[in-house]
Amino acid sequence: MVNLTIDHIPVSVPEGTTVMEAAASVGIRIPHLCYLKEINEIAACRICLVEMAGKEKLITSCNNVVQEGMEILPTSPRVRKTRRTNVQLILSQHDSRCAICMRSGNCALQAIANDMGITSTPYPDDWACEPWNPHFPLIRHAERCIKCMRCVQICDKVQGLSVWDIVNTGARTTVGVSGNGDIEKSNCVLCGQCITHCPVGALHGREDHDEVLAAMADPETVTIVQVAPAVRTAWAESLGIPAEQATAGRLVATLHRLGFDYVFDTDFSADLTIMEEASELLARLDEIRESGKPLFTSCCPGWVRFLKTQYPDMVEQLSTAKSPQQMFGSVVKTYFAEREGLTPKKIFSVSVMPCVAKKAEAALPGINASEGRDVDCVLTTRELARMVRADRIMVETLQEEPFDDILGTSTGAGALFGVTGGVLEAALRSAYFLLQHKNPDPDSFRAIRGQEETGVRESEFNLAGTMLRVAAVSGLGNARRLIERLRRGEVRYDFVEVMACPGGCVGGGGQPIHDGEEWACGRGGQLYDLDRKSPLRFSHENPEVRKLYQDYLGEPLSETAHRLLHTDHTAG
C-alpha cells in the first residue's frame, strides 16, 4: 500500500494506483475527457491536471501513479486556472452549437464547460470542417472532434481494425480515417464502438427517424416495428425511467403511442433463426468434422462484414441463415402480408436495433426475399429514445400492452440473442431436441455464459451421444485472435458464435451512451432473467413459429425456408 494525501486527506491505496483513482477513492472526482481505463491513458486533454507538492509543473492524474508521501492538490487556484484555460482552448476548436448536436445533454465537454461556468472563450474559433458521405451509416463531424484519441484506441486495441488514426501534421494534425482514406473503403465494420466511446458528438449513427415519421404520416402506409432483445434492456436508460418500470409491455405501449400500427418482437424471429441455424448445424456436421472448419453464426452484421473483408476465404463457413432482423422483415412482407391481406408495397417495416451495422445490413442488395427491401428502415436504441422525448411521452404513466398477435410470441431462448454466448446456448437447446426428441434441462449449456479475459468462452457438450466442441467470442480483436488460432490448428471447434461488440448486442454501438462506463454486463443479466422467467425456454416450442412452419414454410431448411430465411453471403 502507498500512503499519500489528496486535498489534505490521508489516502492509502495499492501500489500502481493512478492519482485519479486514488482521488476517486476518497470522493474526489477529477474531471477528464480523453481517459478510458487501460485503453486510452495518454493524457491528451490536459483536463485532469493536479498540483503536486515539490514539483514545479502540474501533473496529469490519469497516467501518473501514486508515490509514497505524495501531497496532491486537485483544486488549487493554479489548477483551476489551467484547467479552465485548457477547456477554453478545446472549445475554440470545437463547434459549440450544442442545440443541434446529437450529444447535447450527454456530452462530457459540455458538462465540464458548464460545471466551470464557461460561457465564452477568449480564443478565436478554428473549426476543421471536412466532407463526409451523409448516407454512410456512421457519421463523423470533424468540427466537433477534440482529438482525444478514444476512437483510435478503441478501434485499434479492442476491435483490432485501426480504422482511425492521427492524420496531417503540425497545426493541421487531427483524427481521421487511417491514411487519409475514405470510410467506405476502409476496414470499418460499423460496430459503432467508436461512437459509444466518443465523449462528444464527433461520431454518431446516421439519423433515419424522419423517414419513419414520413411513413407514419401517410394514411395508405401500414407501419410495422420489430424490437430487438437487447433494446428492451436499454431503451429507457436515457429517459430516466427505472428498470423495473421500463418493461416490455410499456415499450410496446410507447411504440403504439408513437404511431406504429403493429408492434412485434424480434425475439420471435430469433426463435425462427434458431430453428434454421440449429438444423443447418446438424445437417453440415459431417462436413464440419471432415474439414475441421467450424460453422460460424451469422446474426451479427458487424462480424459478417469483418469476415468478408479480413478473411474472405472463410465466408463459406458462415451459417446461411439470415439475422433475426432480416428473417423478420422477410416474414412480414410475405407470410404476414398474405395473412392480413396487405400488399408488401403498403408495408413500411422498421426495426429498432442496438446496432449501427444493422442499417447497412438492411440495405444489402442480396438480403431481400420480397420486392424492395424487407426492412425499410433501422433505428438505433438512441434514435427511439429521441423520438419518445420529442413527443413528450410519459412512459411511466402508460398501461402495459402485449406485443401484437401472429409475430409477437417468443421464448426465453430468443431473448438470449442479445448477450454473448446466447445464440450458441439457444441453438444447443434446440439441437439437442432435434437429435433426442426431448428437451434437455434449459440450463444444461450455461457453461458457455459469461466472458473470459480473452473474450472467448469455450466448452464441449454431449448432445445425445454427439459431442460438440463450441466457442463464443465477442469483440473483433478477440475474434481475430481466435481465427488465427483456428488457422494455425491450435484449436478446433464445431460451432462458433461471434459478436462484434464486447458483451454482445447489449453493448452495441446503437445503445445509450454512458461516458466512460460499460453497461453490457448488467444488460446481459437482464436477458438471462427474462429467459429464466419465461414460460417457454426453447425456440422449437414457440407456438407461432411452429404455426409458421405448418402453414407456410413446411419445415426447417425447406425450399421455401431457404428462399425466405437464408442468404448467400458471397453475393454482397
Disulfide bonds with the S-S distance in Angstrom:
none
